[in-house]
Amino acid sequence: MHVDSDLLRARRVSLAQAIRSARLQRKLTQSDVSSALGVPQSWVSNVEAGARRVDVAELIELASVLGVSTSDLIIAMEATDV
């Protein structure tokens, strides 16, 4: 099975936008999120920039900190998918 790398990149960017939007809606800083997750602020920055892939366990933790469900993030990602 061949997966289009451009499509994967576009989906990663769409998910990054959904994560950033959820964070801003909660009026949280990247620092707030990083502290809650126990990761460096640069980790959150890279996720929001689409420069870092997020695995399922990380997505679950991120969603929890952001006060949304993983489904909410995926639905938002699909809505902005290019």
Stockholm file with secondary structure:
# STOCKHOLM 1.0

chainA/1-82         MHVDSDLLRARRVSLAQAIRSARLQRKLTQSDVSSALGVPQSWVSNVEAGARRVDVAELIELASVLGVSTSDLIIAMEATDV
#=GR chainA/1-82 SS CCCCHHHHHHHHHHHHHHHHHHHHHTTCCHHHHHHHHTSCHHHHHHHHTTCSCCCHHHHHHHHHHHTSCHHHHHHHHHHHCC
#=GC SS_cons        CCCCHHHHHHHHHHHHHHHHHHHHHTTCCHHHHHHHHTSCHHHHHHHHTTCSCCCHHHHHHHHHHHTSCHHHHHHHHHHHCC
//
